[in-house]
Amino acid sequence: MFHSSRRKLLSRFQNNLFAFILLLIYYGCQTDNSMNNGGNIQIITPENNPFDWTFQYTEAFVNLTDVYFIDNMKGWIVGDENTLLSTTMGGNTWPQAPVNSFDGNFRSVTMVNENVGWISGDMNGNTLNGNIYLSSNGGSYPESQKLSDYPLNAIFCLNESLVWSGGDNGQLLYSDNGGQNWIESSTDFDFSITDIHFVDENEGYAVSEQGNIIRSTDGGINWDLSYVISEIDLTSIHFIDASKGWACGSRNTILEFDGNAEMKWVSMRIENEPLGFVWNDIFFLDEDFGWVVGPAGTVYKTEDGGNTWLKESTGLINDLNAIHMISNNTGWIVGEEGIILTYTPRNKD
C-alpha cells in the first residue's frame, strides 16, 4: 500500500486523470454568469446536471473509506494515510482537519454532535495493530484512546457514552463511559468484523467476512451467532429500528431483516448486476427508502424497502466505499482516489 513519494504521486495522477476530466466536463462547460454573479461559474443544479450524483472537490486523492453527517451542513470523511476531511458547508469545501502526527489509515468515523466523535483504523498501515481515536474538537486533533492488537474496521456510537468497535480477528470492543474505558467483548470469533450497528443501548448487530451476522442483547458484553450465509463476505449492516434492517456484501448479495417474520433474514440480488458484484455499503432512511453502493461508480436506490432497485448515475468508474444520507434528497458518497459525491437526483421534488 505504501510506496515512495514519487511513485505515489505518479499513481495518483494516473488514477485521477479520468476523474479530473469529468470535473472539467462538469464545471468547465457551465455557463459563465460573470455579468450576474461577480464572475463565478454557474454551479451545477439538478436542472442542468446530467447525473444523479455530482462531484465535490477535494485535494485528498487517497482511498476514502467512510463518511458521516450530523445534519445537511456538517460532515466528516476519513480515509487512508490518516486523511480526515470536514465540512460545515454541506461539502462545498472539504478542508483537511488538523491531525496529530501518527501513521496509519482511518477506516470508520461516527459523530455524536458537531464537536464529539470517534474514528477507528489501523496503525502504521499494517495488519498488526489498530486504534480508536476520540475528537472533542469537531473532528480536529483526534487523540488515541484505545490501542488494539488488530485493525479496527468499524465504529458506532449512540451517544457520548455508548460506543462500539469491531475489527480483524474477531475483535469487538465497547465503552459505556465515552471511551474512558474500553472493554473487550466475551467472544472467541476469529473472523474479521467489517461493520457494526446498535439499535439501542442493549441490542446490536455486526457482520463479518465469511457471511456471519452476530447479535448482542447486553450492550456488547456478549455476542452470539445470529445468521450465516455461506460463501459470502458481508461488508455493511444498517438498521432503522429493532425490527427492520439490511446488510450487503459479495456475490451481489443484499440481506433484509424482518424481526416480525418467521424467516428473519432474507437474501436478494439486484438482477441487473453480475454475481461477482461486491456491495460495499448500504444505508436506509426508513423502511422504504434505501441505497447501496459498490464498484465502478455503481449506486442503486430503492423506494419500496428493497423489492425493486433503480440504478442512479454517477458517470464514474471508481469504486464507491461508503454512503450517508440525511434525507431523500440529501446525501454523500465517498470512494477510491478521493472521490466525493453529493446527491443531485434528476427527479428531485
Phi and psi in degrees as GROMACS dihedral restraints (atoms count N, CA, C in turn):
[ dihedral_restraints ]
;  ai    aj    ak    al  type     phi  dphi    fc
    3     4     5     6     1  -101.0    20    10
    4     5     6     7     1   132.2    20    10
    6     7     8     9     1  -128.8    20    10
    7     8     9    10     1   178.3    20    10
    9    10    11    12     1   -65.7    20    10
   10    11    12    13     1   159.0    20    10
   12    13    14    15     1   -59.7    20    10
   13    14    15    16     1   -39.8    20    10
   15    16    17    18     1   -66.1    20    10
   16    17    18    19     1   -45.9    20    10
   18    19    20    21     1   -65.1    20    10
   19    20    21    22     1   -36.2    20    10
   21    22    23    24     1   -65.4    20    10
   22    23    24    25     1   -43.8    20    10
   24    25    26    27     1   -64.5    20    10
   25    26    27    28     1   -41.8    20    10
   27    28    29    30     1   -62.6    20    10
   28    29    30    31     1   -44.4    20    10
   30    31    32    33     1   -61.7    20    10
   31    32    33    34     1   -43.3    20    10
   33    34    35    36     1   -64.3    20    10
   34    35    36    37     1   -41.1    20    10
   36    37    38    39     1   -60.5    20    10
   37    38    39    40     1   -45.9    20    10
   39    40    41    42     1   -65.3    20    10
   40    41    42    43     1   -44.7    20    10
   42    43    44    45     1   -72.3    20    10
   43    44    45    46     1   -22.7    20    10
   45    46    47    48     1  -100.2    20    10
   46    47    48    49     1     2.2    20    10
   48    49    50    51     1   -59.7    20    10
   49    50    51    52     1   -43.7    20    10
   51    52    53    54     1   -62.8    20    10
   52    53    54    55     1   -45.0    20    10
   54    55    56    57     1   -63.4    20    10
   55    56    57    58     1   -38.6    20    10
   57    58    59    60     1   -64.8    20    10
   58    59    60    61     1   -41.5    20    10
   60    61    62    63     1   -61.3    20    10
   61    62    63    64     1   -41.8    20    10
   63    64    65    66     1   -63.7    20    10
   64    65    66    67     1   -38.4    20    10
   66    67    68    69     1   -60.2    20    10
   67    68    69    70     1   -41.6    20    10
   69    70    71    72     1   -62.5    20    10
   70    71    72    73     1   -40.8    20    10
   72    73    74    75     1   -64.4    20    10
   73    74    75    76     1   -45.6    20    10
   75    76    77    78     1   -62.2    20    10
   76    77    78    79     1   -51.2    20    10
   78    79    80    81     1  -100.6    20    10
   79    80    81    82     1   -35.6    20    10
   81    82    83    84     1   -69.4    20    10
   82    83    84    85     1   -27.2    20    10
   84    85    86    87     1   -95.2    20    10
   85    86    87    88     1     5.3    20    10
   87    88    89    90     1   -72.8    20    10
   88    89    90    91     1   155.1    20    10
   90    91    92    93     1   -64.7    20    10
   91    92    93    94     1   133.6    20    10
   93    94    95    96     1   -83.7    20    10
   94    95    96    97     1   110.6    20    10
   96    97    98    99     1   -98.5    20    10
   97    98    99   100     1    40.9    20    10
   99   100   101   102     1   -61.8    20    10
  100   101   102   103     1   -27.8    20    10
  102   103   104   105     1   -76.4    20    10
  103   104   105   106     1   -18.6    20    10
  105   106   107   108     1  -109.6    20    10
  106   107   108   109     1   -25.9    20    10
  108   109   110   111     1  -132.3    20    10
  109   110   111   112     1    33.2    20    10
  111   112   113   114     1    73.8    20    10
  112   113   114   115     1    22.4    20    10
  114   115   116   117     1    93.0    20    10
  115   116   117   118     1     4.2    20    10
  117   118   119   120     1   -78.3    20    10
  118   119   120   121     1   146.3    20    10
  120   121   122   123     1   -75.3    20    10
  121   122   123   124     1   141.5    20    10
  123   124   125   126     1   -61.2    20    10
  124   125   126   127     1   129.1    20    10
  126   127   128   129     1   -80.3    20    10
  127   128   129   130     1   143.2    20    10
  129   130   131   132     1   -62.3    20    10
  130   131   132   133     1   134.9    20    10
  132   133   134   135     1  -123.2    20    10
  133   134   135   136     1   165.4    20    10
  135   136   137   138     1   -56.0    20    10
  136   137   138   139     1   -25.4    20    10
  138   139   140   141     1   -72.4    20    10
  139   140   141   142     1   -32.9    20    10
  141   142   143   144     1  -114.7    20    10
  142   143   144   145     1    11.5    20    10
  144   145   146   147     1   -95.5    20    10
  145   146   147   148     1   127.0    20    10
  147   148   149   150     1   -80.6    20    10
  148   149   150   151     1    -5.4    20    10
  150   151   152   153     1  -124.4    20    10
  151   152   153   154     1   156.3    20    10
  153   154   155   156     1   -77.0    20    10
  154   155   156   157     1   -22.8    20    10
  156   157   158   159     1  -127.7    20    10
  157   158   159   160     1   132.0    20    10
  159   160   161   162     1  -120.1    20    10
  160   161   162   163     1   143.0    20    10
  162   163   164   165     1   -58.9    20    10
  163   164   165   166     1   143.0    20    10
  165   166   167   168     1  -119.3    20    10
  166   167   168   169     1   136.7    20    10
  168   169   170   171     1   -78.7    20    10
  169   170   171   172     1   140.7    20    10
  171   172   173   174     1  -149.4    20    10
  172   173   174   175     1   153.3    20    10
  174   175   176   177     1   -93.2    20    10
  175   176   177   178     1     1.3    20    10
  177   178   179   180     1   -88.6    20    10
  178   179   180   181     1    85.2    20    10
  180   181   182   183     1   -86.7    20    10
  181   182   183   184     1    61.8    20    10
  183   184   185   186     1  -127.7    20    10
  184   185   186   187     1   174.1    20    10
  186   187   188   189     1   -70.3    20    10
  187   188   189   190     1   117.0    20    10
  189   190   191   192     1   -95.4    20    10
  190   191   192   193     1   129.5    20    10
  192   193   194   195     1  -108.4    20    10
  193   194   195   196     1   -24.6    20    10
  195   196   197   198     1  -156.6    20    10
  196   197   198   199     1   155.3    20    10
  198   199   200   201     1  -141.9    20    10
  199   200   201   202     1   142.3    20    10
  201   202   203   204     1  -147.1    20    10
  202   203   204   205     1   132.0    20    10
  204   205   206   207     1  -123.4    20    10
  205   206   207   208     1   143.0    20    10
  207   208   209   210     1   -98.6    20    10
  208   209   210   211     1   -18.8    20    10
  210   211   212   213     1  -158.1    20    10
  211   212   213   214     1  -169.3    20    10
  213   214   215   216     1   -79.0    20    10
  214   215   216   217     1     2.9    20    10
  216   217   218   219     1  -120.0    20    10
  217   218   219   220     1   -37.4    20    10
  219   220   221   222     1  -103.4    20    10
  220   221   222   223     1   120.5    20    10
  222   223   224   225     1  -149.5    20    10
  223   224   225   226     1   167.4    20    10
  225   226   227   228     1  -138.6    20    10
  226   227   228   229     1   146.4    20    10
  228   229   230   231     1  -132.9    20    10
  229   230   231   232     1   139.6    20    10
  231   232   233   234     1  -124.1    20    10
  232   233   234   235     1   161.0    20    10
  234   235   236   237     1  -167.5    20    10
  235   236   237   238     1  -167.0    20    10
  237   238   239   240     1   -64.0    20    10
  238   239   240   241     1   162.1    20    10
  240   241   242   243     1    55.7    20    10
  241   242   243   244     1    39.5    20    10
  243   244   245   246     1    54.0    20    10
  244   245   246   247     1    37.6    20    10
  246   247   248   249     1   -74.2    20    10
  247   248   249   250     1   127.5    20    10
  249   250   251   252     1  -138.1    20    10
  250   251   252   253     1   107.9    20    10
  252   253   254   255     1  -108.0    20    10
  253   254   255   256     1   147.4    20    10
  255   256   257   258     1  -140.4    20    10
  256   257   258   259     1   155.6    20    10
  258   259   260   261     1  -142.4    20    10
  259   260   261   262     1   146.2    20    10
  261   262   263   264     1  -119.6    20    10
  262   263   264   265     1    11.7    20    10
  264   265   266   267     1  -127.8    20    10
  265   266   267   268     1    31.6    20    10
  267   268   269   270     1    67.0    20    10
  268   269   270   271     1    17.7    20    10
  270   271   272   273     1    93.9    20    10
  271   272   273   274     1     3.7    20    10
  273   274   275   276     1   -60.7    20    10
  274   275   276   277     1   -30.9    20    10
  276   277   278   279     1  -133.2    20    10
  277   278   279   280     1   146.1    20    10
  279   280   281   282     1  -131.1    20    10
  280   281   282   283     1    73.4    20    10
  282   283   284   285     1   -71.9    20    10
  283   284   285   286     1   151.9    20    10
  285   286   287   288     1   -70.0    20    10
  286   287   288   289     1   125.3    20    10
  288   289   290   291     1   -75.5    20    10
  289   290   291   292     1   146.2    20    10
  291   292   293   294     1   -60.3    20    10
  292   293   294   295     1   133.6    20    10
  294   295   296   297     1  -129.9    20    10
  295   296   297   298     1   152.1    20    10
  297   298   299   300     1   -72.9    20    10
  298   299   300   301     1   167.0    20    10
  300   301   302   303     1   -82.3    20    10
  301   302   303   304     1   102.1    20    10
  303   304   305   306     1  -155.6    20    10
  304   305   306   307     1   155.6    20    10
  306   307   308   309     1  -100.3    20    10
  307   308   309   310     1   148.9    20    10
  309   310   311   312     1   146.9    20    10
  310   311   312   313     1  -169.6    20    10
  312   313   314   315     1  -129.8    20    10
  313   314   315   316     1   132.4    20    10
  315   316   317   318     1   -83.3    20    10
  316   317   318   319     1   136.9    20    10
  318   319   320   321     1  -118.4    20    10
  319   320   321   322     1   -24.0    20    10
  321   322   323   324     1  -153.2    20    10
  322   323   324   325     1   148.4    20    10
  324   325   326   327     1  -139.3    20    10
  325   326   327   328     1   142.8    20    10
  327   328   329   330     1  -144.3    20    10
  328   329   330   331     1   139.4    20    10
  330   331   332   333     1  -123.9    20    10
  331   332   333   334     1   142.4    20    10
  333   334   335   336     1   -85.1    20    10
  334   335   336   337     1   -43.8    20    10
  336   337   338   339     1  -152.7    20    10
  337   338   339   340     1  -167.4    20    10
  339   340   341   342     1   -69.9    20    10
  340   341   342   343     1    -8.9    20    10
  342   343   344   345     1  -110.3    20    10
  343   344   345   346     1   -41.4    20    10
  345   346   347   348     1  -111.3    20    10
  346   347   348   349     1   132.4    20    10
  348   349   350   351     1  -167.8    20    10
  349   350   351   352     1   173.4    20    10
  351   352   353   354     1  -126.9    20    10
  352   353   354   355     1   152.4    20    10
  354   355   356   357     1  -131.1    20    10
  355   356   357   358     1   141.8    20    10
  357   358   359   360     1  -122.2    20    10
  358   359   360   361     1   159.1    20    10
  360   361   362   363     1   178.5    20    10
  361   362   363   364     1  -153.8    20    10
  363   364   365   366     1  -117.8    20    10
  364   365   366   367     1   170.1    20    10
  366   367   368   369     1  -110.2    20    10
  367   368   369   370     1   132.0    20    10
  369   370   371   372     1    61.5    20    10
  370   371   372   373     1    20.3    20    10
  372   373   374   375     1    64.9    20    10
  373   374   375   376     1    27.9    20    10
  375   376   377   378     1  -122.3    20    10
  376   377   378   379     1  -179.2    20    10
  378   379   380   381     1  -102.5    20    10
  379   380   381   382     1    17.6    20    10
  381   382   383   384     1  -102.2    20    10
  382   383   384   385     1   -25.0    20    10
  384   385   386   387     1  -138.9    20    10
  385   386   387   388     1   154.4    20    10
  387   388   389   390     1  -133.8    20    10
  388   389   390   391     1   174.5    20    10
  390   391   392   393     1  -155.2    20    10
  391   392   393   394     1   148.7    20    10
  393   394   395   396     1  -115.9    20    10
  394   395   396   397     1   131.1    20    10
  396   397   398   399     1  -115.7    20    10
  397   398   399   400     1   144.3    20    10
  399   400   401   402     1  -115.5    20    10
  400   401   402   403     1   134.1    20    10
  402   403   404   405     1  -119.8    20    10
  403   404   405   406     1   131.5    20    10
  405   406   407   408     1  -112.4    20    10
  406   407   408   409     1    14.5    20    10
  408   409   410   411     1  -125.5    20    10
  409   410   411   412     1    44.1    20    10
  411   412   413   414     1    66.3    20    10
  412   413   414   415     1    29.7    20    10
  414   415   416   417     1    98.8    20    10
  415   416   417   418     1   -19.9    20    10
  417   418   419   420     1   -76.2    20    10
  418   419   420   421     1   153.2    20    10
  420   421   422   423     1    46.0    20    10
  421   422   423   424     1    56.1    20    10
  423   424   425   426     1   -63.2    20    10
  424   425   426   427     1   134.9    20    10
  426   427   428   429     1  -104.7    20    10
  427   428   429   430     1   139.3    20    10
  429   430   431   432     1   -61.6    20    10
  430   431   432   433     1   129.1    20    10
  432   433   434   435     1  -115.3    20    10
  433   434   435   436     1   -29.6    20    10
  435   436   437   438     1  -152.6    20    10
  436   437   438   439     1   122.2    20    10
  438   439   440   441     1   -88.7    20    10
  439   440   441   442     1   148.3    20    10
  441   442   443   444     1  -135.7    20    10
  442   443   444   445     1   164.5    20    10
  444   445   446   447     1   -74.4    20    10
  445   446   447   448     1   -25.1    20    10
  447   448   449   450     1  -134.6    20    10
  448   449   450   451     1   158.4    20    10
  450   451   452   453     1   -57.0    20    10
  451   452   453   454     1   144.8    20    10
  453   454   455   456     1  -106.4    20    10
  454   455   456   457     1   116.4    20    10
  456   457   458   459     1   -88.7    20    10
  457   458   459   460     1   -20.9    20    10
  459   460   461   462     1  -144.1    20    10
  460   461   462   463     1   146.2    20    10
  462   463   464   465     1  -143.9    20    10
  463   464   465   466     1   143.6    20    10
  465   466   467   468     1  -148.2    20    10
  466   467   468   469     1   138.0    20    10
  468   469   470   471     1  -132.5    20    10
  469   470   471   472     1   150.4    20    10
  471   472   473   474     1   -98.1    20    10
  472   473   474   475     1   -33.5    20    10
  474   475   476   477     1  -159.0    20    10
  475   476   477   478     1  -167.2    20    10
  477   478   479   480     1   -71.1    20    10
  478   479   480   481     1   -12.3    20    10
  480   481   482   483     1  -102.1    20    10
  481   482   483   484     1   -43.6    20    10
  483   484   485   486     1   -96.5    20    10
  484   485   486   487     1   114.5    20    10
  486   487   488   489     1  -137.7    20    10
  487   488   489   490     1   141.9    20    10
  489   490   491   492     1  -132.1    20    10
  490   491   492   493     1   150.7    20    10
  492   493   494   495     1  -145.3    20    10
  493   494   495   496     1   150.3    20    10
  495   496   497   498     1  -142.2    20    10
  496   497   498   499     1   154.0    20    10
  498   499   500   501     1  -159.7    20    10
  499   500   501   502     1  -156.7    20    10
  501   502   503   504     1   -65.6    20    10
  502   503   504   505     1   156.3    20    10
  504   505   506   507     1    57.6    20    10
  505   506   507   508     1    34.0    20    10
  507   508   509   510     1    73.4    20    10
  508   509   510   511     1    15.4    20    10
  510   511   512   513     1   -65.7    20    10
  511   512   513   514     1   130.9    20    10
  513   514   515   516     1  -139.5    20    10
  514   515   516   517     1   123.4    20    10
  516   517   518   519     1  -125.6    20    10
  517   518   519   520     1   152.9    20    10
  519   520   521   522     1  -146.7    20    10
  520   521   522   523     1   156.3    20    10
  522   523   524   525     1  -138.9    20    10
  523   524   525   526     1   138.4    20    10
  525   526   527   528     1  -113.7    20    10
  526   527   528   529     1    14.0    20    10
  528   529   530   531     1  -138.2    20    10
  529   530   531   532     1    40.2    20    10
  531   532   533   534     1    70.5    20    10
  532   533   534   535     1    20.1    20    10
  534   535   536   537     1    90.4    20    10
  535   536   537   538     1     4.5    20    10
  537   538   539   540     1   -61.4    20    10
  538   539   540   541     1   -34.5    20    10
  540   541   542   543     1  -133.1    20    10
  541   542   543   544     1   133.6    20    10
  543   544   545   546     1  -114.1    20    10
  544   545   546   547     1   132.5    20    10
  546   547   548   549     1  -119.0    20    10
  547   548   549   550     1   135.5    20    10
  549   550   551   552     1   -79.5    20    10
  550   551   552   553     1   132.8    20    10
  552   553   554   555     1   -67.6    20    10
  553   554   555   556     1   157.2    20    10
  555   556   557   558     1   -86.1    20    10
  556   557   558   559     1    84.4    20    10
  558   559   560   561     1  -137.5    20    10
  559   560   561   562     1   164.0    20    10
  561   562   563   564     1  -129.9    20    10
  562   563   564   565     1    30.4    20    10
  564   565   566   567     1   -72.2    20    10
  565   566   567   568     1   146.5    20    10
  567   568   569   570     1  -117.6    20    10
  568   569   570   571     1     4.4    20    10
  570   571   572   573     1   -90.5    20    10
  571   572   573   574     1   157.1    20    10
  573   574   575   576     1   -82.4    20    10
  574   575   576   577     1   124.0    20    10
  576   577   578   579     1   -76.1    20    10
  577   578   579   580     1   129.2    20    10
  579   580   581   582     1  -108.5    20    10
  580   581   582   583     1   -24.7    20    10
  582   583   584   585     1  -158.1    20    10
  583   584   585   586     1   159.0    20    10
  585   586   587   588     1  -148.7    20    10
  586   587   588   589     1   142.3    20    10
  588   589   590   591     1  -152.2    20    10
  589   590   591   592     1   127.4    20    10
  591   592   593   594     1  -108.4    20    10
  592   593   594   595     1   139.3    20    10
  594   595   596   597     1   -93.5    20    10
  595   596   597   598     1   -23.3    20    10
  597   598   599   600     1  -157.3    20    10
  598   599   600   601     1  -171.3    20    10
  600   601   602   603     1   -67.1    20    10
  601   602   603   604     1   -14.7    20    10
  603   604   605   606     1  -109.9    20    10
  604   605   606   607     1   -44.3    20    10
  606   607   608   609     1  -100.3    20    10
  607   608   609   610     1   127.1    20    10
  609   610   611   612     1  -149.9    20    10
  610   611   612   613     1   164.0    20    10
  612   613   614   615     1  -132.2    20    10
  613   614   615   616     1   153.1    20    10
  615   616   617   618     1  -140.2    20    10
  616   617   618   619     1   150.9    20    10
  618   619   620   621     1  -120.7    20    10
  619   620   621   622     1   163.2    20    10
  621   622   623   624     1  -147.9    20    10
  622   623   624   625     1   172.8    20    10
  624   625   626   627     1   -60.6    20    10
  625   626   627   628     1   160.9    20    10
  627   628   629   630     1    68.7    20    10
  628   629   630   631     1    18.7    20    10
  630   631   632   633     1    71.7    20    10
  631   632   633   634     1    26.2    20    10
  633   634   635   636     1   -95.0    20    10
  634   635   636   637     1   136.5    20    10
  636   637   638   639     1  -118.8    20    10
  637   638   639   640     1   122.2    20    10
  639   640   641   642     1  -115.5    20    10
  640   641   642   643     1   155.9    20    10
  642   643   644   645     1  -134.6    20    10
  643   644   645   646     1   140.7    20    10
  645   646   647   648     1  -120.5    20    10
  646   647   648   649     1   139.5    20    10
  648   649   650   651     1  -119.2    20    10
  649   650   651   652     1     9.8    20    10
  651   652   653   654     1  -130.5    20    10
  652   653   654   655     1    35.3    20    10
  654   655   656   657     1    76.3    20    10
  655   656   657   658     1    17.8    20    10
  657   658   659   660     1    97.5    20    10
  658   659   660   661     1     4.0    20    10
  660   661   662   663     1   -67.7    20    10
  661   662   663   664     1   -46.9    20    10
  663   664   665   666     1  -126.5    20    10
  664   665   666   667     1   150.4    20    10
  666   667   668   669     1  -132.2    20    10
  667   668   669   670     1   140.8    20    10
  669   670   671   672     1  -125.3    20    10
  670   671   672   673     1   148.6    20    10
  672   673   674   675     1   -68.2    20    10
  673   674   675   676     1   122.2    20    10
  675   676   677   678     1  -100.6    20    10
  676   677   678   679     1   -35.6    20    10
  678   679   680   681     1  -162.0    20    10
  679   680   681   682     1   145.6    20    10
  681   682   683   684     1  -133.1    20    10
  682   683   684   685     1   129.6    20    10
  684   685   686   687     1  -117.7    20    10
  685   686   687   688     1   114.6    20    10
  687   688   689   690     1   -69.3    20    10
  688   689   690   691     1   150.1    20    10
  690   691   692   693     1    61.3    20    10
  691   692   693   694     1    24.3    20    10
  693   694   695   696     1  -126.4    20    10
  694   695   696   697     1   135.6    20    10
  696   697   698   699     1   -99.6    20    10
  697   698   699   700     1   120.7    20    10
  699   700   701   702     1   -90.6    20    10
  700   701   702   703     1   139.0    20    10
  702   703   704   705     1  -115.5    20    10
  703   704   705   706     1   -25.3    20    10
  705   706   707   708     1  -152.7    20    10
  706   707   708   709     1   150.7    20    10
  708   709   710   711     1  -144.1    20    10
  709   710   711   712     1   141.8    20    10
  711   712   713   714     1  -148.5    20    10
  712   713   714   715     1   130.1    20    10
  714   715   716   717     1  -118.6    20    10
  715   716   717   718     1   146.3    20    10
  717   718   719   720     1  -101.3    20    10
  718   719   720   721     1   -22.7    20    10
  720   721   722   723     1  -164.2    20    10
  721   722   723   724     1  -176.0    20    10
  723   724   725   726     1   -66.4    20    10
  724   725   726   727     1   -19.2    20    10
  726   727   728   729     1  -108.4    20    10
  727   728   729   730     1    -1.9    20    10
  729   730   731   732     1  -141.3    20    10
  730   731   732   733     1   124.2    20    10
  732   733   734   735     1  -158.2    20    10
  733   734   735   736     1   170.5    20    10
  735   736   737   738     1  -142.8    20    10
  736   737   738   739     1   155.0    20    10
  738   739   740   741     1  -140.8    20    10
  739   740   741   742     1   163.7    20    10
  741   742   743   744     1  -149.1    20    10
  742   743   744   745     1   169.9    20    10
  744   745   746   747     1   178.4    20    10
  745   746   747   748     1  -147.6    20    10
  747   748   749   750     1   -76.8    20    10
  748   749   750   751     1   173.6    20    10
  750   751   752   753     1    55.5    20    10
  751   752   753   754     1    37.7    20    10
  753   754   755   756     1    55.3    20    10
  754   755   756   757     1    38.7    20    10
  756   757   758   759     1  -101.4    20    10
  757   758   759   760     1   131.3    20    10
  759   760   761   762     1  -127.2    20    10
  760   761   762   763     1   131.0    20    10
  762   763   764   765     1  -111.7    20    10
  763   764   765   766     1   138.3    20    10
  765   766   767   768     1  -116.2    20    10
  766   767   768   769     1   133.1    20    10
  768   769   770   771     1  -106.3    20    10
  769   770   771   772     1   128.8    20    10
  771   772   773   774     1  -127.4    20    10
  772   773   774   775     1   105.9    20    10
  774   775   776   777     1   -65.6    20    10
  775   776   777   778     1   -14.8    20    10
  777   778   779   780     1   -98.4    20    10
  778   779   780   781     1    -2.7    20    10
  780   781   782   783     1   -97.4    20    10
  781   782   783   784     1   158.6    20    10
  783   784   785   786     1   -67.1    20    10
  784   785   786   787     1   -44.4    20    10
  786   787   788   789     1   -91.3    20    10
  787   788   789   790     1   102.0    20    10
  789   790   791   792     1   -63.8    20    10
  790   791   792   793     1   -44.8    20    10
  792   793   794   795     1  -111.3    20    10
  793   794   795   796     1   128.6    20    10
  795   796   797   798     1  -123.6    20    10
  796   797   798   799     1   132.6    20    10
  798   799   800   801     1   -94.8    20    10
  799   800   801   802     1   141.6    20    10
  801   802   803   804     1  -141.3    20    10
  802   803   804   805     1   166.4    20    10
  804   805   806   807     1  -136.0    20    10
  805   806   807   808     1   152.9    20    10
  807   808   809   810     1   -86.2    20    10
  808   809   810   811     1   115.1    20    10
  810   811   812   813     1   -65.9    20    10
  811   812   813   814     1   -22.6    20    10
  813   814   815   816     1   -79.9    20    10
  814   815   816   817     1    -7.0    20    10
  816   817   818   819     1  -113.9    20    10
  817   818   819   820     1   152.8    20    10
  819   820   821   822     1   -72.7    20    10
  820   821   822   823     1   164.5    20    10
  822   823   824   825     1   -62.6    20    10
  823   824   825   826     1   -28.2    20    10
  825   826   827   828     1   -79.2    20    10
  826   827   828   829     1     0.2    20    10
  828   829   830   831     1   -65.3    20    10
  829   830   831   832     1   140.7    20    10
  831   832   833   834     1  -116.6    20    10
  832   833   834   835     1   117.4    20    10
  834   835   836   837     1   -85.6    20    10
  835   836   837   838     1   126.4    20    10
  837   838   839   840     1   -92.6    20    10
  838   839   840   841     1   -26.4    20    10
  840   841   842   843     1  -157.1    20    10
  841   842   843   844     1   152.3    20    10
  843   844   845   846     1  -139.4    20    10
  844   845   846   847     1   141.5    20    10
  846   847   848   849     1  -145.5    20    10
  847   848   849   850     1   130.2    20    10
  849   850   851   852     1  -121.2    20    10
  850   851   852   853     1   137.4    20    10
  852   853   854   855     1   -83.5    20    10
  853   854   855   856     1   -37.6    20    10
  855   856   857   858     1  -155.4    20    10
  856   857   858   859     1  -166.1    20    10
  858   859   860   861     1   -72.6    20    10
  859   860   861   862     1    -8.7    20    10
  861   862   863   864     1  -108.6    20    10
  862   863   864   865     1   -50.9    20    10
  864   865   866   867     1   -93.2    20    10
  865   866   867   868     1   120.3    20    10
  867   868   869   870     1  -149.5    20    10
  868   869   870   871     1   162.4    20    10
  870   871   872   873     1  -136.1    20    10
  871   872   873   874     1   152.2    20    10
  873   874   875   876     1  -137.1    20    10
  874   875   876   877     1   141.8    20    10
  876   877   878   879     1  -127.4    20    10
  877   878   879   880     1   154.5    20    10
  879   880   881   882     1  -159.6    20    10
  880   881   882   883     1  -150.6    20    10
  882   883   884   885     1   -72.6    20    10
  883   884   885   886     1   162.8    20    10
  885   886   887   888     1    53.8    20    10
  886   887   888   889     1    40.1    20    10
  888   889   890   891     1    68.1    20    10
  889   890   891   892     1    25.8    20    10
  891   892   893   894     1   -89.8    20    10
  892   893   894   895     1   128.2    20    10
  894   895   896   897     1  -134.7    20    10
  895   896   897   898     1   133.6    20    10
  897   898   899   900     1  -125.4    20    10
  898   899   900   901     1   147.8    20    10
  900   901   902   903     1  -124.1    20    10
  901   902   903   904     1   143.3    20    10
  903   904   905   906     1  -122.0    20    10
  904   905   906   907     1   145.1    20    10
  906   907   908   909     1  -118.5    20    10
  907   908   909   910     1     7.6    20    10
  909   910   911   912     1  -134.4    20    10
  910   911   912   913     1    36.9    20    10
  912   913   914   915     1    73.8    20    10
  913   914   915   916     1    15.5    20    10
  915   916   917   918     1   101.9    20    10
  916   917   918   919     1     2.0    20    10
  918   919   920   921     1   -67.8    20    10
  919   920   921   922     1   -39.5    20    10
  921   922   923   924     1  -132.9    20    10
  922   923   924   925     1   149.9    20    10
  924   925   926   927     1  -129.4    20    10
  925   926   927   928     1   135.7    20    10
  927   928   929   930     1  -115.4    20    10
  928   929   930   931     1   129.1    20    10
  930   931   932   933     1   -74.4    20    10
  931   932   933   934     1   136.7    20    10
  933   934   935   936     1  -110.8    20    10
  934   935   936   937     1   147.2    20    10
  936   937   938   939     1   -92.8    20    10
  937   938   939   940     1   140.8    20    10
  939   940   941   942     1  -126.7    20    10
  940   941   942   943     1   -22.2    20    10
  942   943   944   945     1    72.2    20    10
  943   944   945   946     1    19.8    20    10
  945   946   947   948     1  -113.2    20    10
  946   947   948   949     1   161.0    20    10
  948   949   950   951     1  -118.1    20    10
  949   950   951   952     1     1.1    20    10
  951   952   953   954     1   -77.9    20    10
  952   953   954   955     1   145.9    20    10
  954   955   956   957     1   -70.0    20    10
  955   956   957   958     1   140.9    20    10
  957   958   959   960     1  -107.4    20    10
  958   959   960   961     1   132.2    20    10
  960   961   962   963     1  -106.1    20    10
  961   962   963   964     1   -32.2    20    10
  963   964   965   966     1  -154.5    20    10
  964   965   966   967     1   152.4    20    10
  966   967   968   969     1  -139.2    20    10
  967   968   969   970     1   143.8    20    10
  969   970   971   972     1  -140.2    20    10
  970   971   972   973     1   125.4    20    10
  972   973   974   975     1  -112.0    20    10
  973   974   975   976     1   141.5    20    10
  975   976   977   978     1  -101.8    20    10
  976   977   978   979     1   -35.9    20    10
  978   979   980   981     1  -154.0    20    10
  979   980   981   982     1  -177.7    20    10
  981   982   983   984     1   -61.3    20    10
  982   983   984   985     1   -22.6    20    10
  984   985   986   987     1  -118.9    20    10
  985   986   987   988     1     5.4    20    10
  987   988   989   990     1  -136.0    20    10
  988   989   990   991     1   121.6    20    10
  990   991   992   993     1  -173.8    20    10
  991   992   993   994     1   173.6    20    10
  993   994   995   996     1  -141.0    20    10
  994   995   996   997     1   150.2    20    10
  996   997   998   999     1  -130.7    20    10
  997   998   999  1000     1   143.3    20    10
  999  1000  1001  1002     1  -125.3    20    10
 1000  1001  1002  1003     1   157.0    20    10
 1002  1003  1004  1005     1  -156.7    20    10
 1003  1004  1005  1006     1  -163.7    20    10
 1005  1006  1007  1008     1   -70.7    20    10
 1006  1007  1008  1009     1   157.6    20    10
 1008  1009  1010  1011     1    54.5    20    10
 1009  1010  1011  1012     1    39.8    20    10
 1011  1012  1013  1014     1    75.3    20    10
 1012  1013  1014  1015     1    17.8    20    10
 1014  1015  1016  1017     1   -72.0    20    10
 1015  1016  1017  1018     1   125.3    20    10
 1017  1018  1019  1020     1  -127.2    20    10
 1018  1019  1020  1021     1   127.0    20    10
 1020  1021  1022  1023     1  -122.2    20    10
 1021  1022  1023  1024     1   143.7    20    10
 1023  1024  1025  1026     1  -118.1    20    10
 1024  1025  1026  1027     1   152.3    20    10
 1026  1027  1028  1029     1   -80.5    20    10
 1027  1028  1029  1030     1   122.3    20    10
 1029  1030  1031  1032     1  -133.2    20    10
 1030  1031  1032  1033     1    63.0    20    10
 1032  1033  1034  1035     1   -59.2    20    10
 1033  1034  1035  1036     1   135.6    20    10
 1035  1036  1037  1038     1   -68.2    20    10
 1036  1037  1038  1039     1   -22.5    20    10
 1038  1039  1040  1041     1  -103.5    20    10
 1039  1040  1041  1042     1    28.5    20    10
 1041  1042  1043  1044     1   -60.2    20    10
 1042  1043  1044  1045     1   132.5    20    10
